[in-house]
Amino acid sequence: MARLCAPDSLLTIVRKVAALSAIYWDDACFPKAFCEAENNWLAALSQLVAGYLYERQGAPVAYKTMAKEALVAAGSRLREPTARFCKDVWTRFRKLAVQRDIGANAKLNPLAYEGETSEPIAATAFVASLAGHNFNVLRWATQQLSFGEAASAAENLGRIRGVGVKLASFYLRDVAKHAGIEEHAHGQELYFQPVDRWVRRIAILWGAMVQPSVDIRDDGSEDERAAQLFVNLARLARVRGGDLNAGAWILGSQILDGDPGIVVRELAALDRCLMKSLVWHQTFARILAPLLGK
């Protein structure tokens, strides 16, 4: 992507959207799962699977609860994951699926276990391979990012059944934030930019406002271009790319009532939108008020 030039008005909007990430990173909820996972391999695995790996279109919401239940039941008394544990988790998950009368989706389910050497692998089998990190996937990911190995980390996470670029980037973005790792230090910012429908839609609108303009389709075929646009705009606005990404998700999924449209193109429209949110959500109000000078 060529070097971008963005109007000051857009960069102001970008900074405000990035600031919305404080809602996502809020101390009331975000750090808890990570703190528990730091010294517990099972908690780290449960966080990865239930918190991230089912965040794909079409995955039943019940999968997250089912995964946690299966993992805790199979692993709560174990010091480390074993092949028997991997098999037991998948067996328990399938039984829970039958009880709820929903499919287990063995083709894409990250808990689907077919042996230690089969590819793609189960998330349980992946964690079982991390002996050098006490089988703790959070410790492993943190070290990878600290050493500038985001690309390698994403590639390895992609070995897990059902995990693609979006889910790997989603997890790595949050690990980087939790660990205080500078995204730009090793020039691998793209691996902290999960592209969902909100990021994609906002990128389409912002792409038309920069020079040279960036054309992005809404069918997901150009998500890397959308991610790169977010990286470049974050650099120009001097904000964290991960903050801009998370803030865009908050704006689209939690604040907006419909298409981003004019809200992400005109500062006054964005302020009106944020002002409306002040009246109905305490956390939003605490974070949004300073942005609006309240």
C-alpha positions in Angstrom: 0.0 0.0 0.0 1.4 3.4 -1.0 2.2 6.0 1.6 -1.0 7.5 2.8 -2.0 11.1 3.3 -5.1 11.6 5.5 -6.9 14.9 6.3 -6.6 16.2 9.9 -10.4 15.7 10.4 -10.1 12.0 9.7 -7.1 11.6 12.0 -9.1 13.3 14.8 -11.9 10.7 14.2 -9.3 7.9 14.2 -8.0 9.1 17.6 -11.5 9.1 19.0 -12.3 5.7 17.7 -9.1 4.3 19.1 -10.0 5.9 22.5 -13.2 3.8 22.5 -11.0 0.7 23.0 -10.9 1.7 26.7 -14.3 0.2 26.9 -13.0 -3.1 25.6 -9.9 -3.0 27.7 -11.8 -1.9 30.8 -10.2 -3.0 34.1 -13.5 -4.3 35.3 -13.3 -7.3 33.0 -10.4 -7.5 30.5 -7.4 -8.3 32.8 -9.1 -10.9 34.9 -9.0 -13.8 32.5 -5.4 -13.0 31.5 -4.2 -12.8 35.2 -5.7 -16.2 35.9 -4.2 -17.7 32.8 -0.7 -16.5 33.5 0.1 -19.3 35.9 -2.4 -21.9 35.0 -2.2 -23.9 31.8 -5.8 -25.0 31.9 -7.1 -21.5 32.5 -4.9 -20.2 29.6 -6.3 -23.0 27.3 -9.9 -22.3 28.3 -9.4 -18.6 27.7 -8.0 -19.2 24.2 -10.7 -21.7 23.2 -13.8 -20.2 24.8 -12.8 -16.6 24.6 -11.4 -16.5 21.0 -11.6 -19.6 18.9 -15.4 -19.7 18.6 -15.6 -16.1 17.5 -16.4 -17.0 13.9 -19.7 -16.5 12.0 -22.2 -19.3 12.5 -20.6 -20.8 15.7 -23.3 -21.5 18.3 -23.0 -19.3 21.4 -23.4 -22.4 23.5 -20.0 -23.7 22.3 -18.1 -21.3 24.6 -19.9 -22.6 27.8 -19.7 -26.2 26.5 -15.9 -25.9 25.9 -15.2 -24.5 29.4 -17.3 -27.3 31.0 -15.5 -30.0 29.0 -12.0 -28.6 29.6 -12.5 -28.1 33.4 -14.1 -31.5 33.8 -11.3 -33.3 32.0 -8.4 -31.3 33.2 -9.0 -29.8 36.6 -7.0 -32.5 38.4 -4.2 -32.8 35.8 -0.8 -31.2 36.1 -0.3 -31.2 32.3 -2.3 -32.0 29.2 -2.0 -35.6 27.9 -3.3 -37.5 24.9 -6.0 -39.0 27.1 -7.0 -35.5 28.2 -7.3 -34.3 24.6 -9.5 -37.3 23.7 -11.6 -36.8 26.9 -12.3 -33.2 26.2 -13.6 -33.9 22.7 -15.7 -36.8 24.0 -17.3 -34.6 26.7 -17.9 -31.8 24.3 -19.7 -34.1 21.9 -21.9 -35.4 24.7 -22.8 -31.9 25.7 -23.7 -31.2 22.1 -26.1 -34.2 22.0 -27.7 -33.0 25.2 -28.4 -29.6 23.7 -29.4 -31.1 20.4 -26.8 -29.2 18.4 -24.0 -30.4 16.1 -20.4 -30.5 17.4 -19.0 -29.4 13.9 -16.0 -31.8 14.0 -14.7 -30.2 10.8 -14.0 -26.8 12.3 -14.2 -27.3 16.0 -10.9 -26.5 17.7 -11.5 -29.2 20.3 -11.9 -32.0 17.7 -9.2 -34.4 18.4 -8.0 -37.0 15.9 -4.5 -37.8 17.3 -1.4 -36.0 18.3 0.1 -35.8 14.8 -2.9 -35.2 12.6 -3.3 -31.8 10.9 -5.1 -29.6 11.6 -4.7 -30.3 15.3 -6.9 -29.8 18.3 -6.2 -26.8 20.6 -5.7 -29.3 23.4 -3.0 -31.1 21.3 -1.3 -27.8 20.5 -1.1 -26.9 24.2 0.2 -30.4 24.9 3.2 -29.6 22.6 4.2 -26.5 24.7 6.3 -28.3 27.3 8.9 -25.6 27.2 6.4 -23.1 28.4 4.8 -25.3 31.1 2.0 -26.0 28.5 0.7 -22.5 29.0 -0.4 -21.0 25.6 -0.5 -17.4 27.1 3.2 -17.7 28.2 4.1 -19.1 24.8 2.3 -16.3 22.9 3.7 -13.6 25.1 7.3 -14.9 24.5 6.7 -15.1 20.8 5.5 -11.5 20.6 8.3 -10.3 22.8 10.8 -11.8 20.5 9.2 -10.3 17.4 7.8 -13.6 16.2 4.2 -12.5 15.6 4.1 -14.0 12.1 5.4 -17.4 13.5 2.9 -17.3 16.4 0.0 -16.6 13.9 1.2 -19.4 11.7 1.3 -21.9 14.6 -2.1 -20.9 15.9 -3.3 -21.4 12.4 -2.5 -25.1 12.7 -5.4 -25.4 15.1 -8.6 -26.7 13.6 -10.9 -23.8 12.5 -8.4 -21.1 13.2 -7.6 -18.6 10.5 -5.9 -15.2 10.2 -8.8 -13.4 12.0 -8.9 -15.6 15.1 -5.1 -15.8 15.4 -4.8 -12.0 15.1 -7.7 -11.5 17.6 -5.9 -13.5 20.2 -2.5 -12.0 19.5 -3.8 -8.4 19.6 -5.1 -8.9 23.1 -2.0 -10.8 24.3 0.1 -7.8 23.1 -2.1 -5.4 25.0 -2.1 -7.4 28.2 1.7 -7.8 28.1 2.4 -4.2 27.1 4.2 -5.2 23.9 4.8 -2.5 21.4 3.1 -3.6 18.2 5.3 -1.6 15.8 8.6 -2.7 17.4 9.2 -5.5 14.9 7.2 -4.3 12.0 4.5 -7.0 12.3 1.5 -4.9 13.1 -0.8 -6.7 10.6 -0.9 -9.7 13.0 -2.7 -7.5 15.6 -5.5 -6.5 13.2 -8.4 -9.0 13.2 -10.8 -7.9 10.5 -14.5 -8.4 11.3 -17.5 -6.9 9.5 -17.2 -3.7 11.5 -13.5 -3.1 10.9 -14.1 -4.0 7.2 -17.0 -1.5 6.8 -15.2 1.3 8.5 -12.1 0.6 6.5 -14.2 0.9 3.3 -15.4 4.4 4.3 -12.0 5.6 5.5 -10.2 4.2 2.4 -12.2 6.6 0.3 -11.0 9.5 2.4 -7.3 9.1 2.1 -4.9 9.8 -0.7 -4.3 7.7 -2.7 -7.7 6.2 -2.1 -7.9 2.6 -1.0 -10.6 0.4 -2.5 -11.8 -2.4 -0.2 -14.6 -4.8 -1.0 -17.2 -5.9 1.6 -16.9 -9.6 0.7 -13.8 -10.3 2.8 -11.5 -10.8 -0.1 -9.4 -7.8 0.7 -9.2 -8.0 4.5 -5.4 -7.7 4.4 -5.8 -4.4 2.7 -8.3 -3.3 5.4 -5.9 -4.3 8.1 -3.0 -2.4 6.5 -5.2 0.7 6.2 -5.9 0.5 10.0 -2.1 0.1 10.6 -1.3 3.1 8.5 -3.9 5.3 9.9 -2.9 4.4 13.5 0.6 5.4 12.6 -0.5 8.7 11.2 -2.7 9.4 14.2 -0.1 8.1 16.6 -2.3 5.6 18.4 -1.9 1.9 18.9 -3.2 -0.2 16.0 -4.7 -2.7 18.4 -6.6 0.2 20.1 -7.9 1.4 16.8 -9.0 -2.1 15.9 -10.7 -2.7 19.2 -12.3 0.7 19.2 -13.8 0.2 15.8 -15.4 -3.1 17.0 -16.8 -1.3 20.1 -18.2 1.5 17.9 -19.8 -0.9 15.4 -21.1 -3.6 17.6 -21.9 -1.8 20.9 -22.6 1.8 20.1 -23.8 2.2 16.5 -27.4 1.4 15.6 -26.8 0.3 12.0 -24.3 1.1 9.3 -21.3 3.3 10.2 -22.1 5.7 7.4 -21.5 9.3 8.2 -20.6 8.6 11.8 -17.0 7.6 10.9 -16.6 10.3 8.3 -17.8 13.4 10.1 -16.6 14.4 13.5 -19.8 16.1 14.5 -21.8 13.0 13.6 -19.4 10.8 15.6 -19.8 13.2 18.6 -23.6 13.1 18.4 -23.5 9.3 18.3 -21.2 9.1 21.3 -23.3 11.6 23.2 -26.4 9.4 22.8 -24.4 6.5 24.3 -23.7 8.5 27.5 -27.2 8.2 28.8 -27.6 4.5 28.9 -24.3 2.8 29.8 -22.3 3.6 32.9 -19.0 2.3 31.6 -19.5 4.1 28.3 -20.3 7.3 30.1 -17.1 7.2 32.2 -14.9 6.6 29.2 -16.8 8.7 26.6 -17.3 11.9 28.8 -13.7 13.0 28.5 -13.8 12.6 24.7 -16.8 14.9 24.6 -15.5 17.4 27.1 -18.1 16.5 29.7 
